[in-house]
Amino acid sequence: MSLLSHAAGNGVIEVVVALLDAGAVSPEAILEDVLRNIERRNPLLHAYLAVDPDRLRRQGREQAGKARTRPLAGIPVTIKDNLCVRGEEVTCASRILSGFRAPYDATVIERLRLAGAHLIPRANMDEFAFGSSTENSAFGFTRNPWAADRVPGGSSGGSAAAVASDLAVAALGSDTGGSIRQPAAFCGVVGLKPTYGRVSRYGLVAFASSLDQIGPITKDVMDCAILLSVIAGQDKRDSTSAPLEVPDYVSGLRQPVKGLRIGIPKEYFIDGIDAEVRAAIDEAKTVCERLGLVCTPVSLPHTRYAIATYYIIATAEASSNLARYDGVQYGYRPANLEPRTSNDLLEMYLSTRTEGFGAEPKRRILLGTYVLSHGYYDAYYLKGMKVRTLIKQDFDEAFKRCDVVALPTAPSPSFRLGEKMDDPLQMYLSDIYTISANLAGVPAVSCPCGQTPEGLPIGMQLLAKPFEEATLLRLVHAYEQATQWDRTRATRTPALGEGSG
């Protein structure tokens, strides 16, 4: 059995670091354990787009002589393929960026390096983070470690699958409308979307700049607190990062939770939610009440407009951000296309984007260009921004009555591969419970809270006031101590299907 599987519960990072400090295991042994898991499981799961074991071993030897006092020294951390890692290919799982190597490190990567983490880049994802299942990757889909015929969620599905199946200790993902939390729920791990501005976006390839946020995906909330402590904080290279001190998230886990008020929004518990998901959330509420928390009803009346608002704003910003991929400066350009006239230039643009982008980026570019076009800006984009303000005001009012809002992470457990690929609207509805947090800019975390009779994980989502990540983490920590869901591992179930296709 993998060494990482033995470290279940009470913070895998803490357990592994303690073993390293005691000399019971070496950083090289941890890396080899992960590489063995990757060799055995990644051919089926496809959590990583590419792994170079020799390069990773070389990096490990370079780090070996450095101080052991750093919080992540020797810890393998998976990096989503839209985060710049200097010298490594970063493609956002798109052909249009094939061969592009990052010339610099993202701020979060710099901070992981300083903390001593062992970086494993290129976790699979939906192309440019457009999707909820990691089926939109240009280089092939990822499977769910709990059941090989199911999706891992998206767009950070590769990161979540890697953590759930011991292909890394922890991971970084990005979250524009639920892309950390929904795959965390589907894969039975913890995923946190910090407050907008808590973590620098410098070096994150942009999807929707006013919604994107980088966050951790981990096996339990202790690891989540450790990783957030490392990557959070102001960055002068990102004008949207907040000039606020970073709390001690790890020490904060031990603070009492008794008396905290949990708001239950009636708008999220309506027809359409899977019965097994509703039952798991109801049981989680019972556990919280036993811990001394007070459940109280709240209302978020503009919830019904969230999906429409999100897909207006997100596609508009995506259309603007993806305009830079034209075959001129970097990334893919069709062979034998060297523009000499204006017609040649237009042909190069057309061919580059036609061949380089997949169906989902094209769909979102078209939607975004439409809502920003002359005559439609006021009718769609401007109206969407006004409704976004109303959604944020809903949360402001709710947080006057409660400390945390609780709801499902997704309306159903993981769905089957291919089940929603031919129906984009149904796929978009997979994010119905997660997108409001991005529109409002508040922090949100997903943690395991149950399983279906088939053994598929179910996630509970908690949202708090801006920059109150510490409250979310200590509440999840108390919940974990009262349950065992964080200690159940996908690698212990036959659903992984090792060796099968």
N, C-alpha and C positions, 0 to 999 in steps of 0.2 A: 504494500500500500504506500502511496505517496507520503512523504514526510509532512507535506502541507495538510493532508487529510487528518493526520494525527494531531494537528494544532488547532482543531476546531474549538470554538468558544473562547471567551475571555480575551479576544484580541489576537489574531494570528500574527500580526506584526510584532506585538510585544513578546509572544512566545518564541518566535524565530530569533528576534534580537537577543532575548535572554539566553537562548541556546548558543548563539554566536559569541556572546560575551563570556559565557562559561567555558568556551572552547569545546563544547559538545558536538559542534558541527561547524564547518567552514563555509565562507561565502561561495567557494567553488562547489561545495556539495549541494548547497541550495540551488545554485544555477543548474547543476547537472540534473537535479531532481525535476526542475521545471522543464529542461530540454528533453528529458525522457518522456515526460507527459505530453509535450508538444509533438514529439516524434510519433507517439502511439495514438494520440487522440485528434490532433489537428487535421490529418487527412480526411477524417469523417466530418468533424465539426466545421472546419475552415474558419476558425476564429481569427487566424492571422492570414494576411495576404502573402507574406513572405517572411521567413526567418533564416538568418545566417548564423548558425551555431558557432562557427569559427570566429566570426567577428564579435559575437557576444562573449565568448571565452577570452578573447584578446582584451576586450574592455574590462572584463572581470579582473584579469591579471594587473591591468593598469591601476585599478582601484584598490587592489589588495593591500598595498602598503599604507593607505591613508587611514586617518584616525577612526577608531571604532566608536567614538562618542557621538557621531552624527545619528539623527533619529531613524534614518532609513538605510543605513550602511549595509550593503549586501542584499537589500530587498528587491526582488524583481517586480517591476511595475510596467504594465502594458500601456501603450500609447495609441490612442485612436489615430487613424490615418488622415486626420485634418489638422494635426498639431505639428508645427515645424520642429524637427530635430536636426540640428546642424549636420550636413553631410549625408543625411538619410533621404531616400525617396519619400515624397509625400504627394499622394495622388487624389485624396478624397474619394478613393474607389471609383475614379473616373478615367476613361481613356484620354480625355483632353489634357490631363496632367501627367500622362505616362512619361517616365524618365526624368521628371523634374525633381531636383534635390534641393532641400532647404539650405539657404546660405547662412542661416542664423538659427539660434534656439528661441522658441517661445519663452516668455517669462516663466511660465509654470515649469518648463523643462529646465531652465536655469536653476530654479529653486529645488527641483528634485535632484539635480546633479549635486548641488551644494549640500543637500541632506544625505548624499551617499547612495541614492537609489540606483539600481541596475535597470536601465531602460530597455524595454523590448518594444520597438516601434511596429507600426503598421497593422493594428487591429482592424479587421474588416468593418464596413459600415455601409449604409445606404449612400449612394452617390451624392456627394456634396451635402450629406445629412438629410436628404429628401426621402423620408420614408419611415415606416413604423415596424419594419420586419427584417431589415437587412437583406431583402430579396432584390433591392434595386442596385446593388453593387455591380459595377461593370465586370468584375472578375469572379463572379459566382457568389451564391448565397451562403449564409452561415446557418448551422443547425442548432437547435436547443439542446444543451447537454442532458436535460431531463427526459427528452423524447426526441429521437432523431428525425421524426417526421413533422416536428413542430418548429415554428419560428422562434428565434431568441428575442424578438422585439427589435426596435430600431429607434434612431439610427445607430446607436452605440451598441449594436448587438454583438459585434466581435469582442468588444471590451468586457461586456457582461458575461458572455459565454466563456471567455478565457478565465475570468475570476472564478466562476461557478465550477469549472472543471479542472482547477489547479494548474492551468497553463500560465499563471502568474499569481502573485500574492494579492495584488491590487491593480487598479487601472484608473486612467483618466478618460473621461468621455466629454461630450459637449451636449448641451440641452437647449434647444430652441423652442420646443413645444412639448417636451416630455421625453426627449431622446436619451436621457440617463435613467429616469425613474421607471418608464415603461419596460425597457429591457431588464432592469434590475428586478422588477416584479416577475416577469416571465421566467427569469433564470434563478430566482430564489436567493438574491443577494441584496445588499444595501446600496442605494444610489441617492446622491444628494445633489440637487441644483441649488447652489448658493444664491443669495440676494444678488441682483444685477449690480455690479460694481464691487463686490467683495473679492473677486478673483480677476486678475488681469486677463484681457482677451488678446493681448499682443502676441502674435504668432499663431493665432487660431485662424484658419482659412474661413472667411466670413460666409455665412448663410444669410441671416437677417440680423443686422448689427445691433438693433435695439432690443433683441430678444435672446441672442446667443449668450451662453454662460458655460464655463468649464467647471467640472466637478468630479468628485471621486466616486468610484464603484468598488466596493470592498465586500469581504465575507461577513463582516459584522460592524457594529457602530463604533467600537473602539478604534478599529483601523480607519474608519471614515474620519473620526476626529483627528487622528494623527496626520493623515494625509491632508486634510483641510488646513491644519495648523501650518503645514509646510508651504502650501501653494497660495494661501490667502494673503491679502495685504495690498497696499497702494503701489502702483507702478507709474512712474512719471511718463512712461512711453504710451500709456493708455489713459486718455483724458477722461474716460468714463469710470475709472477705478476710484473707489471712495477713499478719502484721506482719513480713515478710521483705524484705530488700534485693533489688532487681532487678539481676541480673547484666548485664554488657555482652555481650548476645547476639551482637552483630555481631563484636566482637573475638574472641569465643569460637569463631567458625566456623573460625578459622585454627589452632586447637589440633590436635595430632596425634590420630589415631584408632587408630593401630597398637596392637594388644594388647587393645583393647576386646573383651569377650565378648558374643556375640549368642546368646541363647537361642532355640531352635526348639521350640515347644510341640507335642508330638505330637497333642494333642487337636484342633488346628486343621487338620491335614493328613489328613483322612479322606475316605471316599466322600462325594460330593456337591459337592466343590469342582470348578469348571470346569477342564478339562485345560489350557486356555490360561493360566489364572491360575496354576495349579501350576507350569507350565513357566517362566513369567515370574519367579515367586518363586525357583525353583531357580536361574535364571540370575543373579538379583540376589544370591543367597547366594554364588555363584561370584565375582562382582565384589567382594563384601565380603571374601572370603578373599584375593583378590589384593591388597587394600588393607592386609592384615595383621591383619584381624579374625579372631577365633576363634569358630567356630560350635559350639555345644554343645547337646545335647538337654535340655529341661526339661519339667516336667509341671505342668499346671494342672487338677487332677482335677475341680474343681467347675464346669468350663466348661459341661458339659451341662445345668446348671441355670440358666445365665445368662439365657436368653430368658424362661423362666417367672418368674424372680425380678424381672427388669427390668419386665415387663409387669404385675406385681402392684404394685411400688413406684411406678412411673411413673404408672400410671393412678390410683392412690390419691391421689397428690399433685396430679395434674391435676384430679381431681374436686374436691378442696378449693380449688385455685386458681381454677377456673372458676366457682365458686359465686357470685362477685362480679358476674358478668354477668347482670343480671336486668332491665335496662331502667329502673332507678331513677336511678342517679347519672350514668351516661354511656353512650355508645354507642347502639345501635339500640333503638328502641321502636316497635312497630306503630302505624300511624296511627290516630288517633281513639280511643286507649286511655288515658284519664285515670282512674285508679282512685279511686272514691269510697267503696266498701265493701270488706270483706275478700274477698268473692267477686270483685270487680273486680280486686283486687290479685293474687289467685291466677291469674286469667285473663290478666293482663298478664305475669306470670312465665312462664306456659305458652306464650303466644303469642310472647313475645320470644325465648325459648330454642328453641322449635320452628322459627321462621322464621330466627333469627339464626345458629344453629349448623348446620354441615354434618354429613354422615353420620359421618365419623371422630371429631370431637369428641363427638358423642352416644354413639358406641360406647365411647369411653374413659371418659366420665363415668359411664356405666352400669356398666362393669367396675370402676372405682375406687370407686364408691359401694357396690357389692356387697362388695368385699373389706374395706371399712371398716365394714360394717354389723354390728349387734349379732349375736353368735353366729358371725361369720365372721372377725372381726379377728384372733383368735388363730390360726385355722386357715390364714389366708392372709397377711395383712400382716405380722404378727409373725414368722411362719415365714420369709417372704421377707427380712425384715431380718436374721434369723439366718444365712440362706444367703449373704446379701450379705457378712457378716463373714467367712464361710469363703472366699468368692471373693477378698476382699482378702488374707486370710492366704496363699492360694495364691501371689499375686504377691509377697508379702513373702518367702516361701520361695524362689521362683524367682530373685529378685534377689540372693539370697545366692550364687548360682552364675553369674550373668551381670549385665552392665550394662544391656543392652537386650534386649527380647523382639521378635522379628520374625515377622510373619504377614501374610496377605493383608488388604487393607482390606475387600474384599467377596468373596463366594464366586463371583461371576461378573462379567463386564463389564456395562455398561449394558444393561438390558432394554428391550423395545419399549413404547411408549406403550400403555396399556390392558391390557398383558399380565397384570398381577397385581391390577388394581383390583377384580375380582370375587372375589378370594380373599385376605382380610385376613391370614390366617396365613402364606401364602407371602410377602406383602409384609413382614410382621414379621421373617421369617427373613433378609431382606436385611441386617439389622443384626447378624447372628449373630457377626460378627468384631469388632464395634466396641463393643458395649454393656458388655463387661467392664471396659473402662477407666473408664467413668463410674461403674459400681458400686464399683470399687476407688478411685476418685478420683485415678488416676495420669495423667500427661501422655501424649499419643499424637499422632503425626503421620503423615499419608499423603503419599507422594510418587509421581510416575509411575515405573514400572519396566518398562514394555513396552506392546505393542499386539497386538491380535488381527489375523489376516489381513485382516479387514474394516477395520482402522484404528481400532478402538475402544481407548481408553486402559485400562491396567491399573494398579492402585495397590498399593504395598507399605506396610504399616503398621508403625511402630516404637513401642514403649512403654518407658518408663523409670520409675525410682523417683520418688516425689513430689518436685516442684520441681527435677527434673533436665532441664528443657527444653533447657538449653544442650548437654547430651550428645546429645539427639536431633537438634538443629539442626546440630551440627558433623559428626555421622555422615552426615546427609542431604547436607550440603554436600560432603563427601568423595565420596559416591556420585555426586552430580551432576557433579562434576569428572571422574569416570571414565566417565561415560555422556553421552548427549545427549538423554535423554527430556524434560528440563525445557525444551529449546529447540525442541521440536516444538509448533507452534501449530495450534489448530483452525481458525483463519481462513485457513490455507493449504490446506485440504482442500476438495474439491468437495462434501463431505458437508454443508457448511453450507447449501447450497441457497439462496443469496441470490436473492430475487425470486420464489421458489416458495412454494406454500402447503403 
